[in-house]
């Protein structure tokens, strides 16, 4: 229990801020879940969900709910996830033929020279 009037007020303020921060973090978590679900659908859906996540991250960082670098790091990683996910989807359809041709092509056998024979 706080003893002084200023400590009581600080506790009240802290409790109010905790509620606001909790709401903001839950909103961020919800938008992250929506983004992860949208990765299974089209690219436009994922990009719009990513935009929403960026907005929520920036708001949380601006209000000091999370640190600024934490928001930047998350944005960078989520962008990489989006890029890799849709590169794989596009690449898997295009590269099926190229994978088959790569398997057929083998590296030529090493040529043995007189110098190699002597060293063995």
Sine and cosine of phi, psi and omega as CSV:
sin_phi,cos_phi,sin_psi,cos_psi,sin_omega,cos_omega
0.00,0.00,0.74,-0.67,0.06,-1.00
-0.95,0.32,0.58,-0.81,-0.07,-1.00
-0.99,-0.10,-0.64,0.77,-0.08,-1.00
-1.00,-0.08,0.38,-0.92,0.04,-1.00
-0.86,0.50,-0.61,0.79,0.00,-1.00
-0.93,0.37,-0.57,0.82,0.04,-1.00
-0.93,0.36,-0.59,0.80,0.05,-1.00
-0.90,0.44,-0.69,0.72,0.01,-1.00
-0.90,0.43,-0.67,0.74,0.02,-1.00
-0.87,0.50,-0.62,0.79,0.03,-1.00
-0.92,0.40,-0.67,0.74,0.03,-1.00
-0.88,0.48,-0.70,0.71,0.00,-1.00
-0.89,0.45,-0.69,0.73,0.00,-1.00
-0.88,0.48,-0.66,0.75,0.01,-1.00
-0.91,0.41,-0.64,0.77,0.04,-1.00
-0.90,0.43,-0.69,0.72,0.00,-1.00
-0.91,0.41,-0.58,0.81,0.02,-1.00
-0.89,0.46,-0.63,0.78,0.02,-1.00
-0.91,0.41,-0.71,0.71,0.00,-1.00
-0.89,0.46,-0.71,0.71,0.00,-1.00
-0.89,0.45,-0.61,0.79,0.00,-1.00
-0.91,0.42,-0.68,0.74,0.04,-1.00
-0.88,0.48,-0.70,0.71,-0.03,-1.00
-0.91,0.42,-0.65,0.76,0.02,-1.00
-0.92,0.38,-0.62,0.79,0.04,-1.00
-0.91,0.42,-0.62,0.79,0.05,-1.00
-0.89,0.45,-0.66,0.75,0.03,-1.00
-0.90,0.44,-0.70,0.72,0.01,-1.00
-0.88,0.47,-0.65,0.76,0.02,-1.00
-0.89,0.46,-0.69,0.72,-0.02,-1.00
-0.93,0.37,-0.54,0.84,0.08,-1.00
-0.91,0.41,-0.66,0.75,0.04,-1.00
-0.90,0.45,-0.67,0.74,0.03,-1.00
-0.89,0.46,-0.63,0.78,0.03,-1.00
-0.90,0.45,-0.71,0.71,-0.02,-1.00
-0.90,0.44,-0.60,0.80,0.06,-1.00
-0.92,0.39,-0.60,0.80,-0.05,-1.00
-0.94,0.33,-0.28,0.96,0.04,-1.00
-0.90,0.44,-0.43,0.90,0.02,-1.00
-0.98,0.21,-0.32,0.95,-0.03,-1.00
-0.99,-0.15,-0.53,-0.85,-0.12,-0.99
-0.98,0.21,0.23,-0.97,0.00,-1.00
-0.91,0.41,-0.64,0.77,-0.01,-1.00
-0.90,0.44,-0.66,0.75,0.03,-1.00
-0.88,0.47,-0.69,0.73,-0.02,-1.00
-0.91,0.41,-0.63,0.77,-0.01,-1.00
-0.93,0.37,-0.62,0.78,0.02,-1.00
-0.93,0.36,-0.61,0.80,0.05,-1.00
-0.92,0.40,-0.61,0.79,0.03,-1.00
-0.91,0.42,-0.62,0.78,0.05,-1.00
-0.87,0.48,-0.66,0.75,0.04,-1.00
-0.89,0.45,-0.67,0.74,0.02,-1.00
-0.90,0.44,-0.69,0.73,0.02,-1.00
-0.86,0.51,-0.69,0.73,0.00,-1.00
-0.88,0.48,-0.73,0.69,0.00,-1.00
-0.91,0.42,-0.63,0.77,0.04,-1.00
-0.90,0.45,-0.69,0.72,-0.01,-1.00
-0.90,0.43,-0.64,0.77,0.03,-1.00
-0.91,0.42,-0.67,0.75,0.00,-1.00
-0.91,0.42,-0.63,0.78,0.01,-1.00
-0.94,0.34,-0.62,0.78,-0.01,-1.00
-0.90,0.44,-0.60,0.80,-0.02,-1.00
-1.00,-0.03,0.15,0.99,0.03,-1.00
0.89,0.47,0.46,0.89,0.13,-0.99
-0.96,0.28,-0.65,0.76,0.16,-0.99
-0.81,-0.59,0.30,-0.95,-0.02,-1.00
-0.98,0.21,0.41,-0.91,-0.07,-1.00
-0.88,0.48,-0.69,0.73,-0.01,-1.00
-0.92,0.40,-0.56,0.83,0.06,-1.00
-0.87,0.49,-0.70,0.71,0.02,-1.00
-0.90,0.44,-0.70,0.72,0.00,-1.00
-0.90,0.45,-0.67,0.74,0.01,-1.00
-0.89,0.45,-0.69,0.73,0.02,-1.00
-0.90,0.44,-0.66,0.75,0.01,-1.00
-0.89,0.46,-0.67,0.74,0.01,-1.00
-0.89,0.46,-0.71,0.70,-0.03,-1.00
-0.93,0.38,-0.63,0.78,0.01,-1.00
-0.92,0.38,-0.60,0.80,0.06,-1.00
-0.89,0.45,-0.66,0.75,0.03,-1.00
-0.90,0.43,-0.64,0.77,0.03,-1.00
-0.88,0.47,-0.71,0.70,0.01,-1.00
-0.88,0.48,-0.73,0.69,-0.03,-1.00
-0.89,0.46,-0.74,0.67,-0.03,-1.00
-0.92,0.40,-0.62,0.79,-0.03,-1.00
-0.89,0.46,-0.75,0.67,-0.07,-1.00
-0.99,0.14,-0.36,0.93,0.16,-0.99
-0.93,0.37,-0.64,0.77,0.01,-1.00
-0.91,0.41,-0.66,0.75,0.01,-1.00
-0.90,0.44,-0.71,0.71,0.01,-1.00
-0.94,0.33,-0.67,0.75,-0.05,-1.00
-0.93,0.37,-0.57,0.82,-0.04,-1.00
-0.91,0.41,-0.59,0.81,0.02,-1.00
-0.96,0.28,-0.64,0.77,-0.04,-1.00
-0.97,0.24,-0.57,0.82,-0.15,-0.99
-1.00,0.01,-0.02,1.00,0.01,-1.00
-0.87,0.50,-0.67,0.75,0.01,-1.00
-0.95,0.32,-0.64,0.76,-0.04,-1.00
-0.93,0.36,-0.51,0.86,0.04,-1.00
-0.92,0.39,-0.65,0.76,0.00,-1.00
-0.91,0.42,-0.62,0.78,0.00,-1.00
-0.96,0.29,-0.52,0.85,0.03,-1.00
-0.92,0.40,-0.58,0.81,-0.01,-1.00
-0.93,0.37,-0.54,0.84,-0.01,-1.00
-0.95,0.31,-0.59,0.80,-0.02,-1.00
-0.98,0.18,0.82,-0.57,0.04,-1.00
-0.88,-0.47,0.40,-0.92,0.02,-1.00
-0.94,0.34,0.60,-0.80,0.02,-1.00
-0.92,0.40,0.48,-0.88,-0.01,-1.00
-0.92,0.38,0.48,-0.88,0.01,-1.00
-0.94,0.34,0.64,-0.77,0.07,-1.00
-1.00,0.00,0.70,-0.71,0.03,-1.00
-0.99,-0.11,0.70,-0.72,0.01,-1.00
-0.94,-0.35,0.14,-0.99,-0.01,-1.00
-0.89,0.45,-0.60,0.80,-0.01,-1.00
-0.92,0.40,-0.63,0.78,0.02,-1.00
-0.92,0.38,-0.60,0.80,-0.01,-1.00
-0.92,0.40,-0.61,0.79,-0.01,-1.00
-0.93,0.36,-0.60,0.80,-0.04,-1.00
-0.95,0.30,-0.41,0.91,0.01,-1.00
-0.98,0.19,0.00,0.00,0.00,0.00
